[in-house]
Amino acid sequence: MSPSAFTVHVPPGVRFVGRTVNGDVTATDLGGAVSIHTVNGDVGFSTSAYGEASTVNGSIRGAMGTTDWSEGLKFNTVNGSIALDLPSSTSADVRASTVNGDISTDFPITVRGRFNQRTLSGMIGGGGRSLELETVNGSIKLRQR
């Protein structure tokens, strides 16, 4: 562990909010909601609840155990990819876009309007909750957990 690394233990059910400017943020095996933001660094999380993340220069990797969020979730980066693992029972309204990359999904999606390999708007399952994923230089992957 580097001198500037921190290890934080979070009780089950407690929301974790991690913010930094220069550095990676990794939060694993959590039992509550997750919100992680950095400027220069990768973001990674796994939780039995749900989460959201943003970075400017870095990739986002997330694994969520539930889809019971009430507000919309956003995943944004400029220079990096987004890979998100969701429960197979997910129902959400999805908007995904990339400028230099591809979008792939394990979920059947009911598409709204036009689509191409860099822009997607549609529903997973019956739709409902908002899920937004955006990157400029990177790919987007939605995977079933």
RAGIJO-V797664 format. One record per backbone hydrogen bond with DSSP energy under -0.5 kcal/mol. NH is the residue of the N-H (numbers start at 1). CO is the residue of the C=O. If there is no record, write none. Layout:
nh:NH co:CO
nh:NH co:CO
This chain:
nh:5 co:2
nh:8 co:6
nh:10 co:8
nh:13 co:31
nh:14 co:11
nh:16 co:33
nh:17 co:15
nh:18 co:35
nh:20 co:37
nh:23 co:21
nh:23 co:40
nh:25 co:42
nh:27 co:44
nh:30 co:46
nh:34 co:50
nh:35 co:16
nh:36 co:52
nh:37 co:18
nh:38 co:54
nh:39 co:21
nh:40 co:21
nh:41 co:39
nh:41 co:57
nh:43 co:59
nh:44 co:25
nh:45 co:61
nh:46 co:27
nh:47 co:63
nh:48 co:30
nh:52 co:34
nh:53 co:74
nh:54 co:36
nh:55 co:76
nh:56 co:39
nh:57 co:39
nh:58 co:56
nh:58 co:79
nh:60 co:81
nh:61 co:43
nh:62 co:83
nh:63 co:45
nh:64 co:85
nh:65 co:47
nh:65 co:49
nh:66 co:49
nh:73 co:130
nh:75 co:132
nh:76 co:53
nh:77 co:134
nh:78 co:56
nh:79 co:56
nh:80 co:78
nh:80 co:137
nh:82 co:139
nh:83 co:60
nh:84 co:141
nh:85 co:62
nh:86 co:84
nh:86 co:143
nh:90 co:87
nh:92 co:124
nh:93 co:129
nh:94 co:92
nh:94 co:122
nh:95 co:131
nh:96 co:120
nh:97 co:133
nh:98 co:118
nh:99 co:136
nh:100 co:136
nh:103 co:117
nh:104 co:140
nh:106 co:142
nh:110 co:123
nh:111 co:109
nh:112 co:121
nh:113 co:111
nh:116 co:119
nh:119 co:116
nh:120 co:96
nh:122 co:94
nh:123 co:110
nh:124 co:92
nh:125 co:108
nh:127 co:124
nh:129 co:91
nh:129 co:127
nh:131 co:93
nh:132 co:73
nh:133 co:95
nh:134 co:75
nh:135 co:97
nh:136 co:78
nh:137 co:78
nh:138 co:100
nh:138 co:136
nh:140 co:102
nh:141 co:82
nh:142 co:104
nh:143 co:84
nh:143 co:141
nh:145 co:86
